[in-house]
Amino acid sequence: MTIKYNNVYIQDASTVTGPYEAKGPLSKHFDKSYDDLYMGSDTWEQAEIKMLVDSVDLLLNKTKLLKTDIDLFISGDLLNQLVASNYASATLKIPYLGIYSACASSAEGILIGASLLSNNQISRCICSVSSHNTGAEKQFRNPTEYGTPKPKYTTFTSTGAASILLSNNKSDIKVESATIGITCDAGIKDAFNMGAVMAPAAAETIFKHLNDLKREPGYYDLILTGDLGLYGKNILIDYMKTQYGIDIEKNYNDCGVMLYDIKNQPVMAGASGPCSSALVTYSYILNKMKKGELSRVLLVATGALMSQTSVNQKLSIPSIAHAVSLEVIE
Amino acid sequence: MNKKRYNDLVQKHMPKPGKMYNAMKAFIIGGSIGVLGQLLIDLFTKVLDIPQKEANTYMIIVLIFFASLFTAIGFFDNFVSFARAGIIVPITGFAHAMTSAALEYRKEGLITGVGSNIFKITGSVILYGVVAAYVFGIIRYLLFGG
């Protein structure tokens, strides 16, 4: 399911990160970074709420807008019942939609916002996502101070919050189209192997997007998946070739691989979490687009849709990917 | 692509876990903790003149104390991730698991937080430890008469 837009533009974006992201190769592109995971709050959950509110405040400051100028705040995170987004929305007092498609929430937010904007039902909307490494670790895995050994292919939940402002006012970059993904279940039950869980969903969405719009992968300067990580990235390249006969290797990268210095940081196979795709795209990628180094980017945010309960019940893990095409206006 | 074929494709790209290296690490570090325990018992019995049975208990208390303290200070988890079974299998692993759970849930109240979550990881060890003790106790009674 692919939707075309012709009046939806990216006004600006903001990124707030934790300490690991600030030590990564993209650090200079972020607006604000905390050097401690508590960020002056009492708990991981409160720290995540703080980052999310920070990112919206920063975005409003950058664009010189007031909260009352924003028609809609769409936000997603990983915490149970969307606690980070819900509590941030209680502070922000902007009409709010909470969304969940795990790490695909960034693209889902843009997709919903862009659809309402393209019908002129709203005129400005902020789409946000957040995640917190230890908050997610506590909820989905073990207590954070528990040093359980993890396989090398495990991804590392990124800490941060990122917001993007979409509106009908013309700017340098537009949201050109978006593809709503189908939930896939490739039969993987290993909750550490998120890359393998999500690669088929990414492949399916990329294939549908290209097929719906009659495009070749080369149409894009960059195809960017959200958080497949080092091994998931190779699985996707191989899967695209084997299943669809499409070679994406030349212009493909993964935000999870770009966010950290994988060799020298303790992040195993790279970043994951809703923030992974957003932190990379809303800072580094948008900057490159503004400089003219990239003009067409397909962001394919990928999410694994399990809960602790479904993993304990040994159900295989479903996954989803949504794609958003961003284009520099000539 | 069916699930089996996909699984084969995934396996092609998976890193090798380095089992031999991990086993050696666990052997050396786990063994060192055993040596440390024995040194502590020798210290208690030979230098402090504590009876053997009590010395064993004191040794366990010392190891538990330091594993918990180092977990609370915050560097023990990195060491555990490195040493793996070498530190998880001895009593240090049990102490580490309990302390880390207690730390994690301390902001959620003494009853609803620490109380109900402290055995999150170690609960299984206690439950099946007690069950195993009963089973082997009965077997021993039946075979050897107690």
Interface residues (C-beta under 8 A of the other chain):
Chain A: D42 T43 K138 N142 P143 T144 E145 Y146 G147 T148 P149 K150 P151 K152 Y153 A186 G187 I188 N193 A196 P200 Y231 N234 I235 D238 Y239 T242 Q243 P266
Chain B: M1 K3 Y6 N7 L9 V10 K12 H13 M14 P15 P17 N22 T71 A72 G74 F76 D77 N78 F79 V80 S81 R84 I88 H96 A97 T99 S100 A101 L103 E104 Y105 K107 K120 I121
